[in-house]
Amino acid sequence: MTRLITKNTQKMIFIAAAVGVLGIGSAAAQTAGTATPRPVRVRAKLDGFDLTPKNAAPPRRPNQIGGVSRGIGTLVLYAPTMGKSYTLTPTFSWRSDDPKGEYTLRISQPGMGADALYETKIVGDHFTYPADAPALKPGETYVWTVQPTVDMLGGPASASLVIVGGTERDAVDAALARAKAETDPAAAAAKVYTDMRLWFDAVSAYSSLIDRFPNRSEFYQARADLYDQLPATSALADADAAKVHK
């Protein structure tokens, strides 16, 4: 019996030594070997940025031939299918495989046919409508189309733009007047644009605030909340949110 106990004891001592050397089962080893999962980011759910009815026909995909896109890229507009703007000089933005490539931007109105209200060539991935271009009018709806000069980068992509007018524009004017009395007028104005679902103005306002105050995380968070509203801008939302949590 004594001999059996001795062997069992030696075996237990050997196992304990192995555990101590290898760190098996130790809290330190478990912590080092198991990465702490990152919390899943909760995306903001704000309604009303896209005015297109839910049952509207989906937009035509660019350069479709037999169900397959021709070319190596697809142009994506960073805006709702139908979005609102308060400013008469909105900034249009898009993504493509070649953001430094040349594009043609056309502004037209439904019913104009092939005629364009405004057309220009652009090198880059965004463009602000000039103040000296044909004026965009409150209460009117426009279609903006971007097309790469190089067809291999994709076909044209279009979206609608509504310049708010009437009583809605009056309400924006009143809210912006109140924002001027706030401690941070620019941030207050950006919130007005968001609350009134003015996509183009809200994105531009928060982008301007980020340029001015790159260390203020609340502006990255606010823009991430905006970008969360569209599938096309979800990657931009993730990029902004990552800066908030640094």
N, C-alpha and C positions, 0 to 999 in steps of 0.2 A: 504493500500500500504506500509505504514511504517513497519507494522508487517511482511509482506512478504519479504521485503528487509532484515529485521533483521534476519529472519530465513535462508535466502540464504547466508547471510554474515557469520552466525555462521557455516553453513555447509561448506563453503569454508575455514573458519579458521580451522575447524576440519580436513579437508582433507590435508591442508597444514602442520598441526602439525604431522599428520600420516606420510606424506612423509618425513618430517625432521627427525622423530624418526627412521623410518625404512630405510632411505637412498634411498628410491625409486626414480629412475631417476637421482640420483646424479652422477657426474662424477667419484667420488671415488668408489661408489658401482659398476658402470659399469666396471671400471678397475679391481676391485677385483674379480668380478664374471665372467669375460671373460678372459680366458688365451690367451696370445699372441701366435699365431700359429708360430711354428718353420719353417723357410724357407726350402723348399725341396732341398736336396743336388743334384747338377748337377753332374752326373757321367761323367768321362772323356771318350771320344770316340777316341781311338787310334787303327788304323787298322794294321794288319800284324803280330800279336803275334802268331796266330794259322795258321799254313801252310796248314791245311787240307782243301780241296776244299769244298765249300758250299754244293755241291750235293753228298758228300761222305756219305756212309751208316753210320747210328748212331752206336756208340759203344754198344756192348752187355751189358745188365744190369747183374750184378753179381747174381749168384744163382737163376736164373729164373725157376720157376716150375709152369706151367699153368698160366703164367701172373702175378704171385705173388712172391715177393722176399722172399726167405727162410731166417730165422734168424731175429734178432732184429736190425741189423745195416746195413749200406751200406758204403763201403769204397769209399772215394772221393779223387781223386788226385788233388793237388794244382798245376796244370800245364795245358798248352794247350794240346789238343789231339795230336798235333804234334808241338813241340816247338823247338827253336834254342838255342844252347849253344856255347859260345866261349871257355870257360874253358874246360879242359879235365877231371876235377874233379867236376862235377856239384853236387848240393845238391838237393835231392828229398824230397818232403814234401807231406803229405796227412792228411786227417781227418777221424776219425772213432769214434764210441761210446766209445772206450777204447783206448785213445792215449798212455797209458802205457802198452798196451798189446804187445804180441810178433808177429812179422811179418816176412815173407820171401820176400826178394827183389831179383829179377832175372833180369839180363841184357842179352839180346840176340839180334841177328840180323835176319832180315827177311831171310828166307831160311835155317836157322840153324836147323829147326825142334824142337825136344825136348831138344837139347843141349843148355846149357846156357854159355855165355861168363863169367858170374860172378854170384854167388849166395851167399847170407849171411842171417843170422838170426839177427833181430833187435828188441830191446825193445824201443819203443818210436814212434814218428810220423814224423821223418825226418832222413835222412842219406846222408852223403857226400861221394861220390865215392872216394876210397883211391888212392893215387898216386902210390902205389905199386901193385895195381890190374892190370889185363890185360888192356893195354892202349886202350882208345877210340881214334879213328883216325879221323882227320879232313876230311870232305867230306863224312863221313859215317853216315848212319841212324841206330838207335838202338831202341829197344822196352824195356821199363822198366815196370815190373809187380810187384805189391805189393799184398800179400795175407796174411790175418790173420791166425795165427796158429789155433785159435778157430773158427770153421766154423760158429758158431752162430753169429759172428760179421760181417758176410758178406763174399762174394766170392772175387776172385781176380779182380783187376782193372789194366788196362794197358794203356799206352800212348807211343807215339813215341818221340824220341829225335834226332835232327839233329845237328851234330858237324860241324859248318861252316868251309869251306875250300876254297882253290883257291883264286880268286880275292876278294871274300867277306871277307875272313880272312885277306888278305893284307890291305883292307880298314879299318878293325877294328884295326889292328896294327898301322896304320898311325894315326887314330883318337885318340887312347890311347896315342901315343907318344906326340901329341899336348896337350892332357889333362894334361900331367905331367908338362907343363909350366904354367898352370893356378894357380891362387891364392889358390884355394882349389882343388888339384888334385884328391882326392878321390870322391868328389861330381861331378867333371867334368867327371870322368871315368864312374860314375853311369849314368850320362846323355847320354854318348856315347852308353852304353848298351841299354838304353831305346830307343834312336833314331834309333838304328839299329835292334830293335825288338829282342834282345837277352834275352828272358824271365828269364832263370836260372841265368844269370849273373846280370841282373838288380835287381831282387828280393834280391839276396845275397848281392849285393853292398849296397842297401838302408837299408837292415836289419843290416848290419855291421855298417853303419853310425848312425843308431838309437841307437844301443848298445853303441857306443862311445859318441854320443851327444844326450842324451834322451830329452833334453829341446829345441832342434831345430825342430820346427813344420814343416818346409819346407820338411824335410825328411819323416815325416809321410804322408804329402800330396802327395809327389812323389810316395811313395809306395802304397797309396790309389788309385792313378791314375792307377797304374799297376794292382792292384787287381780288379779294376773296369772292366777290359777287359774280365774277365771270370765269368760265373755264379757260378762256384765252389768256387771262392774266393771273392764273393760280400760281404759276412759277414765280412771277414777280412778287406775289404775296408771301411766298415762302422765303424769298430773298430778304424782304423787308423784316419779316418776323424773326429771322435768324439774327439780325442786327439788334433787335430788341433784347434778346436773351443772352447776348455776349457779356 
